[in-house]
Amino acid sequence: RNPGLGGAVTGLWVTELSRAGVLEALRARRTYATAGQRIIIEFTVNDTFMGGSLVVAEDPVLRWRVAGEENDSYTLRVLRDGRPMHEETFTGSSQGDVLDRDLFIHRPGEHYYYLEVVSSTSIPDYTSNAAHALGGRAWSTPVWLETADWIVG
């Protein structure tokens, strides 16, 4: 909304720095967004990059790399179907993974995972900028997942 003034920022994972590369990344949904913070997010499920989809026959492994401002503190949440399944705090940057051991036991079917990073630093309240109401944060594009029918049941 207000670039450089606390407005939203969109990040893309492109294969080449060109118009065609940007369009390809948008179409493949290799994107993330922030409420203005300078945060970089990389998120995968079983090595499928954010924006992708996959079918799994085992509990999936979720991996992330997040880089924020060096001295800022953050809360990272991994969400499955919109509900937090993992949370941690960090300063500056984080890298990690988590195995979703509950997926096959309790949740057969279709799901989505995404990453949310909340900054402890507030964002300025500029006119027409609604982002300050939620605070500084970033979100990955989801990874869509389906459990294999022949595994469940």
N, C-alpha and C positions, 0 to 999 in steps of 0.2 A: 504494500500500500504506500509506504513512504520509504523508498530505498535509501539506506544509509542513515535513516532517522528512527531506527527501532522497528521498521516495518518488516514484513515477512521476507524470508530468504529461501529460495529453492536451490537444492543441491542436486546435481546430476552426476551419474557415473557414466562417462562417455568412453567409447573406444578410440575416438579421434576427435581432436579439437577443430570441428568444422560444423557448418550448418547441418549437413547430413548426419554427423555424429550426434549432435544435440537432438535432432528429430528421432533418430533411432533409439536413443536412451529414453526419451519421453514415451515413445510407443512401447518400449519394453518395460516401462514403469520402474526403471532403475533410478528412483528419485527419493528425496527426502525433503522435509520442510522445517524451517525454524520460525520462531516468532521474532526473529531479528538477531539472535545470538549467532556468533561465528562458531558453529559446531559442525564437525564432520562425522557422518555415520556410515558404517558398513555393516550390513546384517545379512546373514545367510541361514538357511535351514537345510541340512544335509548338502551343503555346498551349492544350493540353489539361491541365487542372489535375490535381494529384495525386489519385489515386482513379479517374480516368477511363480510357477506352480509346479507341484510334484505329487506323485503317489508314493506312499511309503508302506513297507511291509514290516518295519521295526520302529521302535521308539525313535523319534527324530532328535538330532543334535542341532542346537541353535547356537550360532557363533556371532560375535560382534567385536568391532573395534570402533571406539568413539574417541574423538579428539576435540577438546574444548579449550578454553583459555587456561593457561598454565596454572594460575593461582585460584581459579574459581572452583567451587565445590558443586557437585551435581548428584542427582539421584537418577539411576538408570532402572527402568522397568521393562521386563519382557512380558508381553501380553499375549494370551491365547484367547481368541474369540472375544476380545475386548476386556478380559479380566486378567489382572496381574498374576503371573505364575513365578516370577523371580524379581527380586529387588536388591539393589546394592547402592552404596554411596561411594564416590571417588572424587579426587581432586585432579584436574587437568585432563587426564585421559584414562581410558579403561579398555581392557581386552579380556575376553572370557568366552566361556561356553557353558551350556547347561543341557542335560539330557532330559527330555520330557518323558519320564517313566510312567506317568499316569495316562498317557494318551490312549493306549490300546486297552487298558483295564477299564477305564471309565468313559471314554469318549470316541467311539467309532464314528466314522462318517467324514464330513467336510469341516475344515477348520481354517483359521488364519492366524498368523503370528505377526507381531510388529514390535518395534522398539520405541520407547518414549524416554527422552532425556530431559529432566527438569533442572534448570539452572537456579542457583541461589541468588544470582544477580537479577535485580528487577530491570524492567525495560521502561524507558521514558513514556509518559502519557502524552503523546502528541494528539492534536485534534484529529478526529476521524480514525484513530488507531485503536481498535478494539482489543488488540493482542495483549495490552497491559493488564487486562482483567484476569487473564489466565497465567500471566507471568512468563518468564523466559523458558522456552522449551523447544524441543525438536522431536519429530516423528519420522520413522522410516515408512516407506510404502510396505504394505503387508506382503508376506509370502503365503500363498494359498496352498493348502495341503489336503489330500484325501487319503484315508486309510484304505488299503487294498481289501476288497470285499471278501476275498478268500481267506484272509487272516482273521477277521472279526467273526465271532459267533461260535 
